[in-house]
C-alpha cells in the first residue's frame, strides 16, 4: 500500500474523531503535518512516542475557543511523512529544529503556552531552551526534560527495543510498542476500539513504524551516547523557567514516567501547581480528560489574570 493511499484511508477514518483542518509545511522535502485551530495567544502542544497529534484532540477542541492551538506531528508520526533513514535523521536535535521551523513559519514568537507529553517534554523544552523569552506558561503531562532519574531504571521493554535486534523486530514487525501502549497506557478504563485504532493507525507497516523504534533508540543513557550532552544542556536550562506559571498533571500508574519523574519536576519547580492521579496511566488526557482539560483551561485563565 502506498503512503499516499495509507494516509488517505487514515484521514477518512479520523473525520469524526479528529475534525481539524490538515495543514502541512515542506520540511527538507518532507510533509510535516500540524493542527492550527482557533485564535488568541498560542498554545503549542508537543506529543511523544508512540502517539501523535491525535492525543491532544480534546484539549484542542476546548482551548481553540479562545486560543490558537498548534500541534505538530513529528516526522514519522501521525499524518506527517515517514521517510527512511536516508531521508531523515531521527534524532532529538532534528525534532527540535522541526518544531522551531514550524513556529517560525507561523510567526509564533511570543506568549507561548507550551504543553508537553512523553518525548514532547524533551523536544518542547529543547525549543524553550533556545527561546526562553517566548515561553509564557508550561503544562507538564507525564514527561521528562532531564536524564533518567537515578532511582529509576530503564524499563525492560524499552531496553529490549533500544538495544536488541529482537526488540527492534517486535517494534517494527509487529507494532509491539504502539499497540501495547494503547492498552496499558490507560488505567481507568480501556480505550474504545475506534480510539485505540486511531492511535495505532499511522504506524501500520514496517516502513511506517520507523520513528517508533528510532525514538526508543535515541534515549541517551550515558556520556558518549548521541544526544547525551543535548539532554544535559536542556536539563541545565530548566531553572530559568522557575518564575513562570507551571501546571503539572500526572498519571501515577505510568510504567515509564512514574513517581520518580514527577518527584524530579517538583524538586525543580516547587511552586508548580500539581494534580496527581493515583488511578491513571501514561495517557493522562485519555484516562482523565474530563478532569485534566478543565484544569488546563482554568490554569490558562487564572495565570492570564496574574500575568496581566
Secondary structure, 3 states (H helix, E strand, C coil): CCHHHHHHHHHHHCCCCCCCCCEEEEECCEEEEEEEECCCCEEEEECCCCCCHHHHHHHHHHHCCCCEEEEECCCCCCCCCCCCCCCCCCCHHHHHHHHHHHHHHCCCCCCEEEEEEEHHHHHHHHHHHHCHHHEEEEEEEEECCCCCCCCCCCCHHHHHHHHCHHHHHHHHHHCHHHHHHHHHCCCCCCCCHHHHHHHHHCCCCCHHHHHHHHHHHCCCCCCCCCCHHHHHHHHHHHHHHCCCEEEEEEECCCCCCCHHHHHHHHHHCCCCEEEEECCCCCCHHHHCHHHHHHHHHHHHHHHHHHHC
